Amino acid sequence: MNKSIYRNLILPVALLATTLSAQVYELTEQGFHNPEFRARFAESYIAESDINPNITAEEKGLLDEIVPLVDSDPRGAIARLRSSISAESSAAFDFILGNLLYQEGDMAIAAEAYSKAIDKFPKYFRAHYNLGRAYVAAGDYAKALTSLQRALSIQAGDGTMYGLIGYCYINLDQPSTALDAYRNAIMLAPGSRDWRQGKLQCLVQMGEAEAAIALLYEFIEAEPEKADWWKLQANQFLALGDKKMAAANLSIVRDLGEADGPTLSLLGDLMLNEGLVKVAMDNYLAAIDMGGARPSRMIEVVNSLVYLDDLESAKMLAAKVENSFSGALTDKQGMDLLNIKARLAMNEDDMDGAAEFLGQIVERDPLNGGALLTLADLEKNRGDLAKAEYYAESASKIDAFAHKAYLSLAQLNVSKRDYRSAAKYLREAQSLDPKDYVADYLLRIEQAALRM
């Protein structure tokens, strides 16, 4: 076998799961824990006469009473507003109530207050804006988008508004439109991490791997110790088929001490793909120790090592899988391991060991035609034709293996010079799956039988 060609078949189609690529990122700047957000939110109290409601001279007294309570006693301000707001009172008070409820985390009730303010004053820009914010915080992105777009139709938006619009679109699974909004947001608020991260997620979801890689270099330059950026960029390199760069990134993640089991397992795949078996083994063994390796994948890797003729590494990894996952292997995985152990034994000319492993397979699964036929060949090579015939007969009763079993039985009988029995088995094989080479062989065997 051409090993260089085989190496290209080793790497599975698998990407690392990261927070950014697996789900929509969480906003980190749009909350009251952020001083900049608090400052921006406070600006919404400032009135602009053409797009915000006025208050009467009589209502000025209530406003003067409420303002000092906004910071010192927001719950008291909420109670005072609720007792004073009426259908005739200024929409400004419903808006202030909405802001106070927003600050307290009561998004559903805040939305009701903002909606009442808008009912009283339909062009209330800040009420539409903050209603959109409240819906975003509550996870109702369709309603949030409607409110934010309505605000934008009243007055030009800032970076935060465009960013929130982008966030709504990406949560509504419209990354292309979200990307347009994020580009506007970044232009108006270039320092925002949220909007740059939103742009990155759009690029990832749209499959724009080259653009995502370029943007990730900026994230990595700003935070070189943050493993998530290196891992996500590795994903994008894999999407482009650049396995060497993906391996380089994941090696950095490992060196940072931030590699989990799945990361190490994938790094092992990448190293094995490059023929670096020792380095791959180190990563596989570490992944198993961390509990992040899948038994099914590790068994596939053992098979790859067998095909690459690295039997020592195959034996080591097989033993590690058996010891580490002994209680967690499925029946199929257990059988796969036994098959591998049998193949390893046969490659080392340990026929007794191979027969023992194959016997365990047949004992656990009497209908395992592959193991039965391998046992038949093994016993034939050992000279025990009676056992070989027994296993081949057993395999012939399994539909999927009957054709091969009849051919095996024919060869066994030829070795015994029982040409009539051999011809009978060849005819059985032809009745199941006619082959020209079998027909030629049958003709020669029938002629030999006539000469007996």
N, C-alpha and C positions, 0 to 999 in steps of 0.2 A: 504493500500500500504506500502511496505517496504521502508521507507525513505532513509535508508543507501544505498540501491541498486539504488534508483532514483537519489541520488546525483552524482553517477558516470555517469549519462546521461546528467548532466547539462552543463558541460564544452564543448563549441563548438570547432570544429577543426579550430583553427585560431592562427597564429603566428604574432608577432609584425613586422611591416615593419621597417627596419633600412637601413640606407644608405649603409652599407657594404653588407648586404644580398640582397638588392633590385637591386643594380647595381654595376658595377665594380668601386672600389674606385679610387679616383683621386690621381695621384702622387703628393706628396708634396715636395719631395727633388730634383726633376729633373727640376729645373728652375733657372733662373738667380737671383731670389730673395734670393736664398740659397747660402751663401758664399762658402760652400764646393763644390757645383756644379760648381760655377764660377772657383774655383781653379782647379777642375778636367778637366773642359772644356779647360782651358788655357793650360793644359799639351798637348792637341792635336796639339798645334802649334810646339811642339818640334819634330824634325826630327829624324827618325831612318833609317839609310841608306838602309838597306836591304828591308824594306817594305814601304819606303817613297821615293818620287822622289827627285832627286838632282836638283840644279839650276846652271845655267852657271855663269861664272864670270861677264858677262854683266848684267845678271838678278839680281846679288847681289846688284847692285845699287838701283834697284826698291824695293827690299826687305827692304833695309836700309831706304828707304823713307817711306815705308808703316808701318813698325813696330811701330814707335812713334805715328802714327795716330790711331792704333787699339783701344787704350784706350781714347785718347784725342779727336779724331774726326772720329768716325767710319763711318759716312756718307761720309766724305771726302775721307777716305780710300776706300770705296766702289766705289765712282766715279772714283778715280785714277786707281783702278784695272780694272774696266770695260773699261776704255779707253786704257789700256795697254795689256790686255790679248788677245792672238791670238791662232790660231790652233796650232802654233809651240811653244808657251810659256810653261813653266813648269807647270805640274799639281798642283804643290804646290800653285800657285797663284789662280787657280780655287778653291782649297780647302780653302784657306784663305778667299776668297770671300764668299764661302758657310758659313764659320763660322761667318763672319760679318753679313750676312743676317739672320742667325739663331739667333744671338744676338738681332737683330732688330725685330724678330718675323715674318719675311717673309719666312715661312717654305717651301712653294711651290717653290719659286725662289731659296732658299738655296738648296733644293733637286736637282734642275737643275744644280747648280754649282758643287755640290758633284758628280753628275753623269758624268759631263764633265771631272772632275778630274780622275774618275775611267776609263773613256774611254781612257784617255791618259796614265794611269798607273794602269792596272787592279788589281795589288796586293797591292793597296794603302789601308792598313789596316784602318787607321784613317778616311779615306774618307768613306769607307763602314760603319764603326762604327757610324760616325756622320750622315750619310745618314739615317741609321736606327733610330737614335734619332729624326731626322727631321720628318720622317714618323710617329713615335709614337706621336710626338707633334701635327701632323696634323690629327691623328686618323685613318691612313691607316695602320692597324696592319698586314695585309698580306704582304704588301711590306716591312714594317719595319722588320718583321721576316726574310724575304729573305736576307735583307742587313745585319742584325746582325749575321745570320748564316754564311754568306759569310765571314764576318770579323773574326768569330770564327774559320773558316777553315784556315785562314791565320796566326792567332796568338792566343795564349791562352787568354781567356777572363777574365775580372775582375768581381767583385761582381755586379757592375752596369750593365754590359752587360748581365749576366745571369738573373738579375732581370728584365731587359727590355724584354728579351726573354720570361720570365714567364708572364709578363704583356701582351705581345702580345697573348700568348696562352690562357690566361684567357679571354681576350676580344674576342677571336675567339671560345669561349665556349669549350675549351679543358682543364678543370681544372686538370686532372690527370697529363698531360704532364707539365702543368704550375707548378704544385707542385714540380716536379723534378728539374725544373729550379730554383725555389725559394729556394729550399734546398741548391743548389750550391751557390746561391747569398748570403744566410745568412751565409754560411760557410766562404765565402771570405769577406763579409761585415757585420759582426754580429751586428753592431750598427744601421743598416738601419731600420727605422720604416716602410718604404714603402714595403720592401721585406717580413718582418714579417707579415705585414697586408695582403700582397698578399697570403702568405701561409695560413693565417687564412681564407681568402675568398675561397680558393681552398677546404679546409677542410669542410667549410659550404656547398659549392655547391655539394660536393661529398657525403654529408650525414654522414661525419665522426664526429658525434656529440661529442663523448668522447674526441677525440683528440682536437677538437675545444675548448671544455670547458677547457681542460688543458692549452692550449695556452692562452686563455682569462684570466686565472688567472694571467698570467704574465703581460698582458696589464692592468688588474685591479690593480695589485700591483704597477705598475709604475704610473698609473693615477686613483687613487681611486675615484676622484671626477668626472670622465667622465662617464656620464650616459649611453652613447651608448654601452660601454663595458658590463655594467650590463644588459642592455636590450638584447643585442645579446646573452649573456650567458643564459639569461632566455629562449630565443628561443631554444637554444640547449638543455636545460633541458627539455623543453616541447617535443622536438623531441624524447627524451629518455623516455618520459612519467613520468618524475619526477616533478610533479606539485608543491610539497611542496618547492623544491629548486627554481623553477621558481617564485613562490609567494614571497619567501624570497628576491630574486634579485629585483623584481619589487617593493617590499616594500622599499628597499634601494633607488631605483630611485625616489620614491615618497618622501622619507625623504630628499633627496638631492634637492627637489623642481624642479625636471626636468621631472616629469611625465606629459605627455599630455593626452588628452581625451581617445584615444585608449588604452594607457597603463593602465590608471585607470579602464577602462571598462574590460580589460582582467584580471586585478588584482581582480576586483569584481567577475568575473567568477571563478577564482581560489579559492577565499575565500568562495564563495557560495558552491563550490564543496567540501570544507572541513566542511561545515555546519556552518560556521561563518557568519551568516546572517547579523548581525549588521555591522560588518566590511565591508562586501560586499556591503551593502546598502550605507555606507559612500562613498565608491569608485564609485558606480554607479551614485549617486547624483552629486558628484564632476565632473564626466566625462560628464554628461549632461550639467552642468553649463559651462564647458569648450568648449562645442560644439563638442566634440569628440566621442559621443556615437551614435550608429546607432539606429534609432527608432525600426526597425525590431528586433534587438537583445534585446532591452530593453523590448519589448512586450513578447518575448520568456522568458525573466527572470521573468516577472510578472506571466506568466503561471506556471513557475517552482515554484514560491513562493506559488501559489494557491495549487498546488499538494503537497507542503510541509506543507500545512495547516497554513502557516504564513500569515494570511489574512490581518493583519494590515500593514505589510511590502508591501504586494501586492497592497493594496489600496493606500499607500503612493507613490509607484513607478508609478502606473498607473496614478495617478493624476499629478505627475511630468512630465511624458511623454506627457500627454494631454495638459498641460499648456505650456511646453517648445517647443513642436513640432506641436502646433495646426494648423499652416498654412503650415506645410511641410509634413503632413502625407498623404500617398496615400489612395485611397478609401479602399483598402484591409486592410491597417493598422488601419484606422478609424473603420472599421467593426470589426476587431480583438479586438480593445479596448472595443467596445460596448459588444461583446461577453464576454469578461473578466468581465466587470462591471455587466453584467447579472448573471454570475456565482457567483460573490462575493455576490450579493444581495440574490441569492438563498441559498448560504451557511449560510447567516445570517437570513434566513426565511423571508426576505423582498420580498414577492411575488409581491407586487404592483410595487416595484422598478424594479424587474427582468422583469416583464411584460412590463414595460415602455421601458426598454432598448431593449428587444427583438422586441417590436413593431417598434422601430426606425430602427432596422436592416431590418425588413421585408418591412418597408416603403421605405428604400433606395434600397433594393434588394429583390423584390417580389419573386425571384426564389431561395432564400436562404433556401433550404430544411431543413438544420439543425436547423435554428432558428424557422421555422414553426413547426417542430416536438416538439421542446422544449416548444414552446408556447402551443401546444396541450396538452402535459403532464402537464404543469403548470395550465392551465385552468381546466383540469380534476381534479387535486388535489384541486383546489379552488371550485369545484362543478359546474362550468359553462360548462355543457356538450355540449351545442349548439356551444359555441365559440371553444371548443376543437375540435369538429367535423369539424367546418369550416376550422381551421388551418390544420388539418390532410388531409382533402379533397384537399386543396391547395397544400400540399406537394405531394399528390399522382399523381399530374399532372407533376411532375418533375421526369424524368426517373431514375436518380441516387438515389432518395429517395422513389420511389413508393413502393417498397417492404416493407420497414419499415412503410410507411404511411398506407398501407392496414392492416398491423398487428395492428397498433394503432387504426384504425377505427373499426376493429373487436373487440378489447378490449372495446372500447367505447360502442359499441352496446351490448356487453355481459353485461356491467354494467347497460344497460337499459332493459335487458332481451329480446332484439330483436335478437333472435338466428338466424333467417333466414338471416337477413342483415349481421350479423357477419359471417355466413358461406359463404355468397357471397364474402365478402372481403378476407376471408382466401383462397378461391379458386383463387381469383385474385393474391394474394401473391404467391401461389403455381405455378401459370402459369408463373410467372416471375423468381422465384428461388426456386425450390422444396426443402423442408427441411423435414426430418423425424418427428421432433418434431411438426412442423406445421400440418403435415398430421394427427398425433395422436390427436392434439387439434381440428382439423376440424371434425374428426370422432365423438368426444365427443359433439361438438356443434351441429352437424347434428342430433345426437340422442336426444339432448335436444330440438331441434326444432320440432321433431316428437312428443314429449310428450306434446307440447303446444296445 
